[in-house]
Amino acid sequence: MTGTRDVPETTEATMTTTPTSTGTTARTPREHRLRVPGAELHYEVRGSGPLLLTVAQPMTSGPFAAVADLLAAHRTVVTYDPRGVGRSTVDDPARDVTPEDEADDLAAVVDAVGGGPADVLGSSGGGVAALALAVRHPGHVRTVVAHEPPLCELLEDAPHLRDAVDAVQATYRAAGAGAAWGAFVSLVVHEGPVGPDGVPPAAWPPHGAGQDGAGQDGAGQDGGDPGSTGDPAAAAPPRTAKDDADDELFFLRMLVPFTRWHAPVEALRDGTPHVVPAVGATSGAQIARRATDALADRLGTTSVVLPGGHAGFMEDPEAFATALLTLLASR
C-alpha cells in the first residue's frame, strides 16, 4: 500500500476538466471528465449550494442518482465513478487502487468543481476513501459522514477477516466473478464475529440476476451492495469487457487495500474535518456496522444511526436524504 502515484511525464493534461453534457434543472447531472495522475475520472454535478460529495466504492455514481436528486434541491451534489470502474479508467490496471489514491482523486474533484471545503458522505469503501481524504487533504473537507466503512483492522476478529477476504480473492481466481460476488456478499451480510471457518454462504445470485451472478444493475459496482435487488423481473444486461475489467480491478486491486486500511485514529480525532461515524438502522451486527462502531468508540463518540441498512441511501432515498441534511445542518 502506498500513498503516492506515478505522475505523467507531461503535465498539461494532469488536471483538466471538460463538461460532456449540460444540465437544465437541479436534478439533471452535468457530466465531466477529469484527468488525474494515473487515471481519468467521470463525475457528475447536480444542484447548487454548499458542496456535498457522495462516494461509494466499488459502486459507481449511478445508484446515487435518486438520493442525489433529492439532495440537489439544497446542495451542489457531486457523484463519481472511482478510478478504474464504471466510466472512470486507470492507466495501469495491474496496479493496486488504495484509499490514498481515491483520497487524492476526491481532492482533485473538489478543486475542479470549486466551492470547497466539501461535506462528504462516504459509504462502505467510499467511507474509507473519505476518511483518507480527511487525513491527506483536511483543507478540502468540512465534515465526513463515514457510513459503514469496512475498517476490518479495528475489529478483534481482524485475522479471520483477512482470511475471509483472501478466500474471496481465491474464489474469483478459481471460479470467476459470479462466485466471487456471492462470496463477497456472504461476507458483507454476515452478522457477528468471523471465526476461523469463515462465513456461511448467503443466497446468491439474487432472483433476477444473470448467469454470471452479477445482478440486474451489473457487477457490484452498479448496485451489487446488499439491499439493492431492484426489480426482480428485470433481465440482466449483457456483460461487457469493461464489466469484466471492473470486477478484476475490484477483487484483485481494491478489496485488500480497502479492507486492510489502518485508520489513523489520532489524526481523525484531532484533525480539522469533523468525522461522524454513521450506521444503518437495520444493519444489525454486520461487519461494516461493527467496524464503524469500533471507529466511533476510538474517536470518543457514538455512531449516528441513519435510515436503512448498508445501502440505506438506495433503500429509502427520501428518508436518507432528509436524515443526512439534518445531520449536516447540526454540525
Buried (B, 14 or more C-beta within 10 A) or exposed (E): EEEEBEEBEEEEEEEEBEEEEEBEEBBBBBBBBBBBBBBBBBBBBBBBBBBBBBBBBBBBBBBBBBBBBBBBBBBBBBBBBBBBBBBBBBBEBEBBBBBBBBBBBBBBBBBBBEEBBBBBBBBBBBBBBBBBBBBBBBEBBBBBBBBBBBBBBBBEBBEBBBBBBEBBBEBBEEEBBBBBBBBBBBBBBBEEEBEEEBBEEBEBBBEBBBEBBBBBBBBBBBBBBBBBBBEEEEEBEEBEEBBBBBBBBBBBBBBBBBBBBEBBBEBBEEBEBBBBBBBBEBBBEBBBBBBBBBBBBBBEEEBBEBBBBBBBBBBBBEBBBBBBBEBBEEE
